[in-house]
Amino acid sequence: MKAIILGADGYLGWPLSLALAQRGHEVICIDNLATRRCVKEVGSTSGMPIESMENRVASLNKRVRKKARFIKADITKGSTLRDVIRREKPDAVVHFAEQRSAPYSMINEKHAVYTMENNTIGTLKLIYAVKETSPGTHILKMGTMGEFGTPDFDIPESAFVNAKIMGEDKYSKILTPKWAGSWYHWTKVHDTHNMLYANSLWGCTITDVMQGPVYGTRTKEITSSGLNTRFDFDGVWGTVVNKFCAQAVLGMPLIRFGKGGQVRGFISLQDSINALVLLLEKPPGKGEYRHVNQFMELFSTLELEKEVKRAAARVLGKELETMQIEDPRVEKESHYYNPKKEILEKLGFKLAWKLKDNIPEMLRDLEPNKNLLSRYKAVIRPTVKWK
Ligand SMILES: NC(=O)c1ccc[n+]([C@@H]2O[C@H](COP(=O)([O-])OP(=O)(O)OC[C@H]3O[C@@H](n4cnc5c(N)ncnc54)[C@H](O)[C@@H]3O)[C@@H](O)[C@H]2O)c1
């Protein structure tokens, strides 16, 4: 397979590039290094030191037969994306190249507009580039389970549902109701709708992945520090498990938002990459729109906190406290949550890491970077409030 990875410098993009290249696929990496710049803007850095894209690709190319390439480009600007797709006619384009922090999108108007433009324009330009220059290409787009919010109904693994409208007797096929919880999450809803429309008009072949929060420090292909992927732990860019693990290594109290009853579906970095490889190697039929819910285990924040505390006591010999703060987000602190998932299992997916087994590994990986993490202690507390 020949695959273009948009957002290849990112937390997921780099390990997916590694995994595909090491499985013998041809990989073309595209990124404008926006995440490096935006993380620096909030005074933070990656908690696992990362090499430049050029150095990482050079290290990768020592291990693989089909050489990977890196192109620095902004997919929302100019014609690079279209030119590369026209020239390469890839089997698949994986689209990760979006502003992916909910708090960053909520900082102020400027950040909301940047997020909205960057994400929706990038997806639209990708759709047109594929439709007009390589219509057989499979687009695998990364969305989020956050598109659905936390509704009182079971979340289907489907873009459409049959529903009775306003007490009618008959069922109508409607878009699955969604209620996103930040400007960032809304961009993913808009992307989904734009891709559904492109699929219905032109038969674009699309996998839209609704992924839960990812945690982890490595995948099996990351065999040396030169191949590290980024690891965000600050109050703007970190996701909850990664933040808790960094706080644990620093011996800080774990910072909990409100009562901690928020439930989400989590997935390890290794399982996310395994699932994406599977979805690429087993694409949907030509002209099909495939909606996949990609998460493995449901946990409340309180349950995560307990797991991290347990692992910290065992691995680091530290007894951690909790610091409860007012939830800076607007979200329910206790709610129903029952998302469905079966597509990955049907394709043959096997779970690699359970959260309780992965957290001790993460603490061991982060411990040598304790000095680095402690230099950025000031940016660990959340500063962005939704209201
Ligand atoms: N990490 C998670 O927990 C998680 C969960 C669900 C969904 N996702 C989604 O998965 C995707 C990848 O997430 P990640 O954690 O690797 O994020 P990331 O920020 O580490 O990676 C995204 C990459 O895209 C690049 N990028 C952004 N805008 C671009 C543009 N206009 N042109 C070219 N490159 C651009 C960034 O520089 C970055 O390297 C994102 O779309 C994110 O929304 C992530």
PDBQT file of the ligand as one rigid body, heavy atoms in Angstrom, charges set to zero:
ROOT
HETATM    1  N1  LIG A 401      -4.645  12.175  20.902  1.00  0.00    +0.000 N 
HETATM    2  C1  LIG A 401      -5.908  11.841  21.189  1.00  0.00    +0.000 C 
HETATM    3  O1  LIG A 401      -6.232  11.478  22.329  1.00  0.00    +0.000 OA
HETATM    4  C2  LIG A 401      -6.974  11.912  20.121  1.00  0.00    +0.000 A 
HETATM    5  C3  LIG A 401      -8.251  11.388  20.413  1.00  0.00    +0.000 A 
HETATM    6  C4  LIG A 401      -9.237  11.441  19.440  1.00  0.00    +0.000 A 
HETATM    7  C5  LIG A 401      -8.960  12.026  18.206  1.00  0.00    +0.000 A 
HETATM    8  N2  LIG A 401      -7.716  12.527  17.958  1.00  0.00    +0.000 N 
HETATM    9  C6  LIG A 401      -7.465  13.116  16.635  1.00  0.00    +0.000 C 
HETATM   10  O2  LIG A 401      -6.429  12.399  16.023  1.00  0.00    +0.000 OA
HETATM   11  C7  LIG A 401      -5.648  13.265  15.197  1.00  0.00    +0.000 C 
HETATM   12  C8  LIG A 401      -4.193  13.159  15.612  1.00  0.00    +0.000 C 
HETATM   13  O3  LIG A 401      -4.093  13.524  16.977  1.00  0.00    +0.000 OA
HETATM   14  P1  LIG A 401      -2.710  13.701  17.692  1.00  0.00    +0.000 P 
HETATM   15  O4  LIG A 401      -2.948  13.460  19.137  1.00  0.00    +0.000 OA
HETATM   16  O5  LIG A 401      -1.683  12.940  16.974  1.00  0.00    +0.000 OA
HETATM   17  O6  LIG A 401      -2.490  15.277  17.501  1.00  0.00    +0.000 OA
HETATM   18  P2  LIG A 401      -1.147  16.073  17.174  1.00  0.00    +0.000 P 
HETATM   19  O7  LIG A 401      -1.468  17.515  17.387  1.00  0.00    +0.000 OA
HETATM   20  O8  LIG A 401      -0.018  15.500  17.925  1.00  0.00    +0.000 OA
HETATM   21  O9  LIG A 401      -0.962  15.784  15.628  1.00  0.00    +0.000 OA
HETATM   22  C9  LIG A 401      -1.601  16.504  14.614  1.00  0.00    +0.000 C 
HETATM   23  C10 LIG A 401      -0.531  16.901  13.599  1.00  0.00    +0.000 C 
HETATM   24  O10 LIG A 401      -1.153  17.616  12.528  1.00  0.00    +0.000 OA
HETATM   25  C11 LIG A 401      -0.327  18.706  12.180  1.00  0.00    +0.000 C 
HETATM   26  N3  LIG A 401      -1.164  19.717  11.543  1.00  0.00    +0.000 N 
HETATM   27  C12 LIG A 401      -2.165  20.460  12.096  1.00  0.00    +0.000 A 
HETATM   28  N4  LIG A 401      -2.694  21.287  11.191  1.00  0.00    +0.000 NA
HETATM   29  C13 LIG A 401      -2.025  21.069  10.019  1.00  0.00    +0.000 A 
HETATM   30  C14 LIG A 401      -2.107  21.643   8.742  1.00  0.00    +0.000 A 
HETATM   31  N5  LIG A 401      -2.986  22.606   8.451  1.00  0.00    +0.000 N 
HETATM   32  N6  LIG A 401      -1.272  21.179   7.778  1.00  0.00    +0.000 NA
HETATM   33  C15 LIG A 401      -0.371  20.206   8.036  1.00  0.00    +0.000 A 
HETATM   34  N7  LIG A 401      -0.232  19.646   9.262  1.00  0.00    +0.000 NA
HETATM   35  C16 LIG A 401      -1.052  20.083  10.243  1.00  0.00    +0.000 A 
HETATM   36  C17 LIG A 401       0.304  19.157  13.485  1.00  0.00    +0.000 C 
HETATM   37  O11 LIG A 401       1.501  19.873  13.292  1.00  0.00    +0.000 OA
HETATM   38  C18 LIG A 401       0.518  17.821  14.197  1.00  0.00    +0.000 C 
HETATM   39  O12 LIG A 401       1.805  17.318  13.979  1.00  0.00    +0.000 OA
HETATM   40  C19 LIG A 401      -6.209  14.665  15.382  1.00  0.00    +0.000 C 
HETATM   41  O13 LIG A 401      -7.060  14.969  14.308  1.00  0.00    +0.000 OA
HETATM   42  C20 LIG A 401      -6.997  14.556  16.663  1.00  0.00    +0.000 C 
HETATM   43  O14 LIG A 401      -8.062  15.466  16.685  1.00  0.00    +0.000 OA
HETATM   44  C21 LIG A 401      -6.714  12.472  18.880  1.00  0.00    +0.000 A 
ENDROOT
TORSDOF 0
